[in-house]
């Protein structure tokens, strides 16, 4: 009997240890799961580059912004260059850049700077989910981060270079002040990257800079020359940036390095970041470039005029979809018609070449063909990997012969065709169908291998409300249930379009 009780005690003892281990593992797994769901980068330079006191920081930034006096501009700001020294030194200049975006509807910030502590041969994106400052938290755009890494090996995810880096962090409190809600994509690039690498990075980022995305380069100018020499060197850099041509900037920097104006040979510390932003701005047609403010540390009462650092705030504005002129539209329509007529009647691909920057921007487009008021074909592409005039030429031919809803266009129909072109903004994923603005937004939906798209004018032309528009998109275009647009597992993308046709 005593032996039985000893066995029972041992069973209970080992059983308790076993279940304790199971519960401990479960709790540990649960804790790790929570940690993995939301990793936070804490502020690295609060108290050094900007105030760690919330009230003091709010007042300081508010004062900087209130002192900005710039003429009102109607055009949309698409890109910025702002300085990244401590707020006490460069905050007044930086405020000019952030003031011009105040009130603008911006959902995503692509923020690019240089690493001051690490050698980088990639575009390095931080791996955290959230960035914390004394003004609160900012969520990172993890979806875009994942896309970029899959798209090119030039993008890498690594938190180490970001942990102690100030060049991006100092901009966040300004952004938190002037914008109500946005996601952040923080990227560090150094000048070890070749121009070919920077071209590829810029081309990829261009696809994601839509009407709700702002791209910012964080960079100071010359480092530690005397006051007058800084004004000269920084003036040369600013003028080169205002041309919008990276080649001009490279030439100016090369010449300044030969002149040895500063012992550090540093005239643009985030040179690669600035060049990426210039390339992206050019790609999206943001060719209105303005120097909003220039100053250097010698302008401050506590600055040393013998060793100064230069600061500029520069904006890039404009939107190709809003500024195609009549001649460019006429040319694109002519390209569409000639492409179809040459292909259908002669089985030849038309050859075009244009120097016009507007026609060479990398944008997506749809071409719609109508015959006596009835749809005869419509095909397009969202991927801006070709100049606009080439996209229009290719999509016009596809609309004529590849639209599966119709027989290919015949030679005897060519004179009866009418052409309409929709130049597209990049796709923007939305969290809910409630963000769709009927008549303004075109919509693309995706669920597994099924997808469908309607241009913005479809709702207007058919006099549809949102229920009809989305129901038809789900059933007619994607082959899904009528109310699939209300499902949580459906991906919804919106875009805008500039639409023009033959008179």
N, C-alpha and C positions, 0 to 999 in steps of 0.2 A: 504494500500500500504506500509506504514511504517512497519507493522507487517511482510509482505512478505520479506522485505530487512533484517530485524533482523533474520528471520529464515534462509535465504540464508547465511548470515554471519556466523551464528552458525554452519550450515552444513559444510561450507568451513573450518571453524576453526577446528572442530572435525575431519573432513576428513584429514586435513593437519597433525594433531597430529597422527592420525592412520597410515598414510603412512610414516611419519617420524619414527615411532616406528618400522614399518616393515623394512625400509631401515637400521635402526640402528641395528636391530636384524640380518639382512642379512650380514652387514659388520662385526658384532661381530662374527657370525658363520664362515664367511670366514677367519677372523683373527685366530680364534681358530683352524680351519682346517689346516691352514698353520703352526701353532705352533705344532699341533699334528703330522704333516708330518715329522718334523725335529726338535727334541729336542736335545740340545747341552749341554754336561757337560763341563763347563769351567775349566780351570786349577785351581787346589786347592793349589799347592805347588811351582809354578813358583816364583822365587825370594827367596825361602827358600832352597829347595832341588836341584834346578838347576837354571841357570840364566834365568831371564825374558827378557833379551835382545837377540834378534834373532841372531845378528851377533856374539855376544860373545859366545852364546850357540853353534852355528855352529862351531866356531873355537875350542872351548874346546873339543867337541866330535870328531872333525876331528883330533886333536892332540892325543887324547886317542887312536883312531884307528890306526893312523900312527905309534905309538910306539909299537903296538902289533907285535911280531915276532914269528909266529907259523909255523911249517912244514905244507906243503900242504897235504891235505887229499882228496882222491877221493870219500870216502863214503858220503852218504847224511846225514846231521844232521837232526835228527827227534825230538829231545827234548833238552832243556837247563835248567840249574839252574844258575841264576845270582843274584848278590846282589842288595839291594834296599836302601842303605844309600844315603846321598846327593852325587851328582856327584864329589864334591871335595874330598870326602873320598873314595867312592867305584867305581867311574867312570872308573878308570884305570883297575880294575879287570873285571868289567862288559863288558868293551870294548873287552876283549878276547872272551867272549861268542858271542857277536854280530859280531865280525870280521869274525868268521868262517861261518856265514850264508850269508855274503855279496855276492851278485851275485846269490844266490840260488833262484830258482823259487818258491816263497811262496805266496800263495793267502790268507791264513788265519792264524791268530795267536790266539791260546787259551792261555791266560795269567792268571795265577793263583797265588794268594798271600793270605796273612792273613789280617784280620781286626785288627788294633791296638786300635780301639775305641769302637767296638761293640761285644757283645756276639752273636755268630752265631751257629745255629745247623742245618743249611742248606748250600748248595753251592749257594751263592747269586750272581746273574748276574745283572749288571747295566741295568737300564731301558731306558737310553738315546739312541738316534740314532747315535750320533756323539760325539767323544771326541776331545777337542780343546787343542792344545799346542801352544807355540809361533812359532813352525815350521809348523803349519797348522792343518788341520782336518783329523781325521781317522774315517771312518764309522764302526759302529758295525755290526756284522753278526746277524741281527735280525731274519733271517729265522732259523738259528741254535738255537738261544735262544728260539724261540717258540717251536721247536722240543723237546729240552731238558726238558722244563717245562711240556710238554704233556707226555713225556716218563716216568718221575719219579717225585714224590713229593719231592725228595731230592734237586731238583733244584727250586730256587725261584727267582723272579725278584723284585728288590728293589734298589732304587737309594740312600737311606739314608746312608748305610754303605760306599758307594763309594764316597760320596760328598767331604769328607775331607781326604780320605785315600791316602797316598803317595806311598804305596808299589807297586802298578801297574803303577801309572802315571810316575814315574821316568824312567821307561823302554821305554816309548813311543818315546821320542826324539831320542834315539838310533835306534829304529826300523824304524822311519821315515827317518833316515839317511842312513841305509844300505839296505832298501827295497824300491822298486819303487811304489808298489801298493798292498795293503793288507786290509783285513777286520779284525776287532778285536772282540774277545769275552772275556771280563774281568770278572773273577770269584774270589770271596773271599770265602775261607774256613778256619775254625778254628779247633783246635784239640779237640773241644767238640764232633766232629763226631766220631763214633765208626769205628773200622776197617771194619766191615761189610758194613757200609755206604760208606766208602772210596772205598771199593771194587766195590760196585754198581756204584758209580760215575765214577770210572776208567773204568769199563767195558763199560759203555754208551759212555763216551768220546772216547774210543778206536775206536768205529765205525766211528767216524768222523775225525780221524787223518789219512789222506791219504797222497799221495806223495806231495801234495801242502799245507799241513797244518803242522805247527810247534807248539808244546806245550811247554810252558815255566813256570817254577816255579820261583817266585821272593822271595828270602830269604837271610837274613844275618845269620851268625853263632853265636858264643858265644858272650855274652853281658857283658862287663866290668870286666873281670878278668885281672890280670897283664899279661904283654906281653908273658912271657914264658909259663904260664899256658894256655893262649889262643892258642898258637901254639900246645900244647899237645892235648887240647880238640878238637880243630878244625881238627887236624890231624886224630883223632879217628873218627870224623864224616865223613870226606872226604873218609877215607878208607872204612867205612861202605857203603856209597853211591856207591862207585866204585864196590862193590860186586854185585850191582843190586838187593839186597835182602832187602825188607822192614823189615823183622824179625831181620836181623843183625843190621839195623839202630836203631830199637826199643831197642834192647839189649844194644847197646853202649850208647844211651841216658839214659837209666835206670841206667847204671853203673856210668856215669858221674854225674848224679843227686845224687847218693849215696856218691860220692867223694866230693861233694859240692865245685867244683872248682870256681864257681861264685855264689854270693849271690842270683842272680836272677833265678838260675836254668834254664837259657835260653841258649841252645846250638844250636838251630835251630828255629828261631822265626816263620817261616812259615812251620812248621813241616808237617802239613796235606797237604799243597800244594806240598811239595817235595815228599811226599809219593804217592800222586796221580800221579805225573809225573813219578816216578819210576815204578809204576804199569802199567801205559799206555805204557811206553817204553818197558817194558818186554812183554806186550801183542802184540806189533807190531814187536817184534824181534830186537829192537834197543839195542843190548847187548854189543856194543863196547862203553865203558864208559871211558872218558878221563878227567882228571883234567887239565884244561887249564891254570889256574892261581890261586894261593892263596896268600893273603896278609891280614894284619890287620891294623887298624888305627894307631897302634904304629909304623908302618913302614914309616909313613909320618913325615916330618920335624915338622909339627905343631900338631902331635898326642901325646896324653898322654900315655906313656908306662905303667902306673899303672892302667889304665882303658881303655881297648881296645875292639873293635868289630871286629869280623872276617868276611872275605869275600872270596867266592870262585866262580869261573866260571867253570861249568862242562857240557860236551856235551855227548849226547847219539846218536849214529849213527848206521847205518846199516838198511837194509830193507830185510825182510824175502823173499819177492818176487824176490830179486836179489841174494840171497845167499843160497837158498836151494842147498845142495850138491847132488852129484850123488846118494849117498846111500839113502838119504831121498826121492829123487824122485823115486828111484827103490822101496822103501818100500811103498810109496803111490800108485804106480801102482799095486803092489802086493795086497794091501788092496782092491783096486777097483775090481780086477779080482776075488779074493777069495769071496768077499761079494756077487757078482753077481752069481757065481757058486754055493755057498752054498744056496742062496735064491731060485734060479731057480730049482736046482736039488733036494734039500733036504727040501725046505720050512723052512730054518733055518736062523736066523740072526747071522752073524759072530761076535765073541767077540774079541776085541783087547785091548791091554794095552801097552803104550809106555812111557818111561821116557824122551825121546829125546825132549828138549825144542822146537825145530823147528817143530816137529809134533804136539805139544800141543798148538801152537799159535792159537789164535782165528781169523781165516780168512775164507772168503767165497771161494767157488770153484765150477767149472762146471766139469762134467765128460761126455766125448763124446765117444760113441761106434760106431765103424765102422765094416762092414762086407764086405770083399773083395773090399775095397775102397769106399763103399757106406755108407752114414749115416744110423745108426740103432737106434740111440737114443741120446738125449743130454738134460740134466737137471742140474740145479745148484742153488745155493743160495748165496745171497750177505750178509746175516746176519751172522756176525762172533760171534755167541753165543755158539759155540761148538768148541772143539779142532779140528784142521785141519783134523786129521786122521779120526775122526768121521764124519765130513762133507763129506769127500771123500767117505766113506763107504755108507752113506745114499744116496748121489746123484748118486752113481754108480747103486744102486738097482733101484732108481727111473727112471734113464735113461733106464734101461732094461725093466721095466714093466709098467711105468706110463706115458711115452711120448705118448700123444694122437695121434700123427701122425703115429704111428706104432702099430702093434700087439705086445703083450709081447714076449720077447725073449723065445725061446723054448730050451729044453735040447740039442737037436741035433745041435743047432747053437753055443753052447758055445765055441767050439774049433776054430770057425771061427772069433770070435770077436777080435777086436783090441781096445786098451784103450788109451785115451788121457785125460790129466788133465790140467785144467787151474786154477791156484791159483790166486785169485783176490785181487786187492787193494780195499779199500772202495770206494763207489760211491762218485763222486763230481759233484754237480750241476753247470752247466755253464750258463752264461747269453745269449749265442748265439751259434748257430751251427758253427759259424766261428772259435770257439775255438777247434773244433774237429781236432785231428791229425790222419789222416787215416793210418791204419796199426799199430799205437801205441795205440790208444784208442778203447776200446769197448764202446758201447753206449746203454743206456736204455732210452726209451721215455715213458712219461705218459701223458694222457689226459683224465680226468675223471676216469672212471673205466677201460679204455683201456690202455694197456701197451705192450711193446715189447723190446727185447734185442738182440743184436748181439755181439758176442765175437770179439776181435780185428782181429783174423785170418780170419774171414769171408770175409772181403774185399780182402785180399791177395789170399785166396783160390779160389775165384770166379773172380779175376782180375777186381774188380769193382772200379769205381771212386766214389767220394763223393756223387754225385747225385744218382747214382744207389744204393749205399750202404744205404743211408738214405731213398730213395724212397721205396726200398724193405722192409726196417725196418718198415716204416709206413704202407704199404699196406699188406705185407705178415705176419708180426709178430703182428702188433697192430690192423689190420683191419680198418685202417684210410685211408684218401685220400693220394695219392702218394706224394703230396707236403706238407703234414701236418707239416713236420719238419721246414717249414718256417713260421708257425703260431706263433703269440706272446703268445698264451695261452697254448702252449705245453711245458711241463717240460722236459729238456734234461739233462741227467747225463752221465758222462764219467768215465771210469775206465781203469786200465792197468791190464795185466795178464802175469804171467810166465807160459809158455805152454810147456809141455813135454809129450812124449808118448812112447809106447813100440817100441823097435827097430825092 
